[in-house]
Amino acid sequence: MLQSPVRTACAALALTALPAPLAAKDAPAPVEKPQYVIISFDGASHIEQWERSRALARETGASFTYFLSCVFVVDKQHRARYQPPEMAAGRSNVGFAQSREEIEARLDQVWTARAEGHEIASHGCGHFDGGAWSASAWEQEFEQYMTLMRDAWSANKIKGEPAEWKQFVDTEIRGFRAPYLSTGPGLFKALASTGFAYDASTVSNGPAMPGRESGLMRFSLPMIPEGPEQRPVIAMDYNLYVRHSGGEEQPAMAEAFAERAYTAFKAAFDAQVKGERLPLQIGYHFTLMNDGAYWNALERFAREVCKRDDVRCVSYTDYLEQAPAEALGG
């Protein structure tokens, strides 16, 4: 989505993209029952992590889902453009973009990632706990998201909006993950009524097949065994951070924490490869917790597994398009 006055060759190519995302790589060779790995990123704020994740994808052949928070395409000076449900305009738990230049850089990253075959999905806007919100409150949040995303170029006076931008927002942002993984009846009712294809906000006791309910596919981040005692933890970097250091930075332990995270991911992967081959989902953020321990672990894991012929490291939408009917609720 970003477009700066001096665009990279890749971003320039993205401007000529067809409405459907460009394929980042050739279709994989057929495998009787491939192991799917779905890696996603919540928030999708820092430019450095956009670049780092995209570099990892190029190296490994993976496609990712980026659950983008729409406050990151709103300048803090104009934060009142965002009207969250049940509170004053301009509120956000994760702040806003710091400048027009930052928004421009982020839009370039989003649009280039789309051209490379990645998926852009919704993480809402202000990162509020909406577990108790009504369906109408969630519908307001979703409408705010769509409006702010559609107008991201023009409202910020950024030149060179891709011709397909609004169509992309209207038709390709099909998935959602709730902030804090906090769900409720209002959320699922609103998701179904506003045309989302899937939700990825719930948690399961181990890897699980997605299920279809009220026309909506529901994916669940798994609890996986971790650490010396093999206690289950959600396969997400923030949960590992809290498990390992109580949510406080311990950079001296970064190498040990990275080893624990990698070992947990690899063991969960190996169990599926040897077993039912259920899709393994891993959730991340753009924050380098414990001195980057969890990103280091993820990169090591992806480099090891995503290049295998029997593995598909894909986005959520890729999975919906590639998986057989029995893996999609029939």
KASUL-V76271 format. One record per pair of residues at least 24 apart in sequence whose ideal C-beta (glycine too) atoms are under 6 Angstrom apart, sorted by sequence separation. I is the first residue (numbers start at 1). J is the second residue. If there is no record, write none. Layout:
BEGIN
((I | J) (I | J))
END
This chain:
BEGIN
((44 | 68) (177 | 201) (192 | 216) (39 | 64) (40 | 65) (41 | 66) (42 | 67) (71 | 96) (72 | 97) (75 | 100) (191 | 216) (43 | 69) (45 | 72) (73 | 103) (203 | 234) (93 | 126) (94 | 127) (227 | 260) (257 | 290) (261 | 294) (72 | 106) (92 | 126) (93 | 127) (91 | 126) (93 | 128) (258 | 293) (262 | 297) (25 | 61) (254 | 290) (257 | 293) (261 | 297) (265 | 301) (269 | 305) (254 | 291) (226 | 264) (258 | 296) (262 | 300) (254 | 293) (258 | 297) (262 | 301) (224 | 264) (250 | 290) (251 | 291) (84 | 126) (82 | 125) (224 | 268) (245 | 290) (235 | 282) (236 | 283) (237 | 284) (138 | 186) (237 | 285) (241 | 289) (138 | 187) (86 | 137) (122 | 173) (129 | 180) (131 | 182) (135 | 186) (139 | 190) (68 | 120) (85 | 137) (127 | 179) (134 | 186) (138 | 190) (142 | 194) (103 | 156) (120 | 173) (129 | 182) (131 | 184) (133 | 186) (63 | 117) (64 | 118) (65 | 119) (66 | 120) (67 | 121) (69 | 123) (71 | 125) (104 | 158) (121 | 175) (122 | 176) (123 | 177) (135 | 189) (240 | 294) (63 | 118) (68 | 123) (70 | 125) (71 | 126) (85 | 140) (124 | 179) (135 | 190) (65 | 121) (67 | 123) (85 | 141) (100 | 156) (237 | 294) (47 | 105) (69 | 127) (50 | 109) (54 | 113) (221 | 281) (221 | 283) (207 | 272) (209 | 278) (207 | 278) (207 | 280) (74 | 148) (70 | 145) (70 | 148) (70 | 149) (73 | 152) (42 | 123) (24 | 116) (21 | 114) (22 | 115) (24 | 117) (23 | 117) (21 | 117) (11 | 108) (14 | 111) (14 | 112) (17 | 115) (4 | 104) (11 | 112) (14 | 115) (2 | 104) (10 | 112) (2 | 105) (2 | 106) (3 | 107) (4 | 108) (2 | 107) (3 | 108) (1 | 107) (2 | 108) (2 | 109) (1 | 110) (1 | 111) (67 | 177) (212 | 329) (198 | 316) (209 | 327) (211 | 329) (175 | 316) (19 | 164) (15 | 162) (19 | 167) (3 | 160) (119 | 315) (119 | 317) (35 | 272) (49 | 286) (35 | 273) (46 | 286) (62 | 302) (38 | 279) (45 | 286) (35 | 277) (43 | 285) (60 | 302) (36 | 279) (37 | 280) (38 | 281) (39 | 282) (40 | 283) (41 | 284) (42 | 285) (43 | 286) (56 | 299) (60 | 303) (33 | 277) (62 | 306) (61 | 306) (56 | 302) (60 | 306) (60 | 307) (65 | 315) (62 | 313) (63 | 314) (64 | 315) (65 | 316) (63 | 315) (63 | 318) (34 | 310) (35 | 311) (36 | 312) (37 | 313) (34 | 312) (38 | 316) (31 | 310) (38 | 319) (36 | 319))
END
